[in-house]
Amino acid sequence: PTAKLVMQYGRPGNLLQVGEDESYSLRVTPMGVSLNAPTHLGVLRGLSTLRQLLTVEKKGLCLPEVDITDAPRFPWRGLLLDAARHFMPLPVIERNLDAMWATKLNVLHWHLSDDQGFRVESRTLPRLHTVGGEGQFYTQAQVREVLRYAARRGIRVVPELDMPGHATAWL
C-alpha cells in the first residue's frame, strides 16, 4: 500500500533574513504523511527530518508513525568552508551544502581570500585571481551556481573577502 504525502506552507521564506521562521510539524500515520510549516524553509527542514526517519526493509521503504513539532533553537547554524587556504572544487562545495541541508544547517560562511589565495574571478583585476589564486578560483558563474544551489536547500551564503589583513595573495 502507498500513502499520500501532503505538504503545506504559508509563504516563501526570506533566505537572507536571520531568524526567519523554520518551524514545522510532521505527522506520519498509516494513511500518509502531513508536513505543515509557516514558510517553505520549514518544509525543507521537515523534509530533512522525514529523510532521517526513512528506513529500508525487505518490503521496501518504511516510515515510523510519529508526530513531530520542531523549530531550530538557534537562528544561525553555520559551517565555515575555507577555500582560500585549501581550494575545493564545486562538487565538494555542493556535497557540503547537501550535508548542511541534511543536518539543518542554514548558513555557509565561504572564506574566499587569505594569504594563500584569492579564489573569486575578478573581471576588473584578472591577475588577482589568476596569479593570486594560482589558477584555482571560482568563476562568477560558478559563484552564482553555488548561491542558487544553496538557496534551493534553504541555506544562506556569507562570502568573506578579507581586507586589509591576510591579503598577501592580493599583492
N, C-alpha and C positions, 0 to 999 in steps of 0.2 A: 504494500500500500504506500501511496505517496501522500505527503502532507503539503499544505499550502504555506507559502512564506508571504506575509503581509508586512510591508514597511510603510510607515507614515512619519512625515516630519512637517513642522510648521513653516519653516523658511530656510533659505540658504544661509549658512553661517558666514561671517566675515573672517576670512583666513588671516588677515593682517592684524586683527584686534586681539590683544592679550586679554584673557578672561572670557572669551566667547563661551556660550553655553554648550557643553559637550556631553550633557547628561543623556541618559536613555533608559528605557525599560524594555526588558526582553522576557518573553514568555514562550516556553516550549511545552506543548501538550501533544497528546496523540493525534489531535486534529490539525496541528500545524504550529507555525512559528509566527509570533507577532512581535515586531520591533517598532517602538514609538520613541520619537525624540523631538525636542523643540526646534532643532536645526539639523541640517544634513551632516554636520560634524558628529553629532550624537549617533546618527545612523552608522557612520563609519566606525565609531568606537564600538557600537553594538555588534556590527558585523565581525569585528576583530574578536570579540568575546564568543560569538557564535562559532567562529572557526576554531577557537581553542576548545570548545565543548565537543566538537565533532570527533567521533571515533570510527574506526574501520573494524567491522566484524565480518564473519563469514557470509551473512545475509546481505551485506552492503554497508552503507554509511548509517550511523545511528547518532541520535542526539538524546541526552538525558532530559527528563522533564525538569524544568527549572522555572523560577520566577525571580528575575533579577532586576533591581533598580540600582543604577550605578551612575556616578559622576566623579570626575577626577578631583583629587584632593588639592593638587597644585595646578595653577593655570599655565605655568611654563615648565614643560617636561622635555628637556632637550638633550641633544647629542652634539658634541664637537667633533668635526672631521678636519684634520689639519692637512690639507692638500698642499699647503705652501712648503712644508718640510718634506713631505712624502707624497708625491703626486699619485692620485688614484684615478684610474680610467673610469669612464662614465658607467659601465656595468657595475663597478664596485660601489659607486655613489648610489645607483638605483637599488642595488641589493641592500644597502644600508637603509635606504628610505623604506623599502618593503619591510625590513625588520623593525623599523621605527613604527610603522603602521600596526604591525602585529602586536607590538608591546605598548601601543597607545601613547607613544611619544609625539609631541606636536611642534617642536622647533629644531631645525637643523642649523647649527652655528657652523658656517662654512668658512674656515680660515684660508684665505686665498693669497696672502702675501706675507713674506717674512724675509729674513736674511737669506734663506736658502732658495727662494724663488718667488717670482711674480707669475701667477697662474691664470690670468684672465687676458684675453686678447684686447689690445688697445689699437684702435684704428688711427688714433691721433699720434701715438708714440709706439710704433710697431716694434722697436728694439726692446721696449720694456718687457714684452712677453717672449720675444724670440731669443734675446740674449739673457735677460733677467730670469726667464723661466727655463732656460737651457733647452728650448724646444718642446717642453712639456707644459702645455697650457690648455685651457678650455676656450673654444671659440665663443663668440657672443651667442651664436645659435645653440651651442651646447648648454650654455648657462640658462638660456630661456627654456630649453627642454627640461633641465633639472627643476626649474621653477614650476613648470607645468606638471611634471611627474610627481613632485612633492604635493602640489595643490590637490591633485586627484586623490591623495591619501590623507588630506586634512593636515598637512604639515607646512608650517611657515619656514622660509629660508632666510636666515640672517647672514648676509655675506660680510666678511671682515677683510678690509684692506688697511693694514697698519700704516700710520703716519704720525709723527715723523720718525719714531724709533723703529728698529727692526726693519730697516729699509735698504740693506746692503744690495739686494737684488735690483733695486731701483737705480743704483749708481752704475 
